Amino acid sequence: MNGLRIFIGSDKGPIEDNVFYSQRSHGPVYRWHYEKQLARWHVARVDASHWSSHELCTAPWQSVPQQLKTQLSEHYVE
């Protein structure tokens, strides 16, 4: 997944459990959150007018749950 960056909420912005953000190259930003009832990660595109890079910080790849890694590879088809 070339150019893929994963983010989490920074300590300056709101921190949400089980929420990650992704962006590939300079493409759109997606918000991923885990829905317990469905036992699945849900994805939604983030409106650029409601997003500030100051609210997020880079997440280490090791902190991303395996199930989310799988969905990310399906979402970002090479």
Secondary structure as GFF3:
##gff-version 3
##sequence-region A 1 78
A	DSSP	beta_strand	4	9	.	.	.	ID=ss1
A	DSSP	beta_strand	19	24	.	.	.	ID=ss2
A	DSSP	beta_strand	29	35	.	.	.	ID=ss3
A	DSSP	beta_strand	40	45	.	.	.	ID=ss4
A	DSSP	three_ten_helix	48	50	.	.	.	ID=ss5
A	DSSP	three_ten_helix	53	55	.	.	.	ID=ss6
A	DSSP	beta_strand	56	58	.	.	.	ID=ss7
A	DSSP	three_ten_helix	61	63	.	.	.	ID=ss8
A	DSSP	alpha_helix	66	75	.	.	.	ID=ss9
###
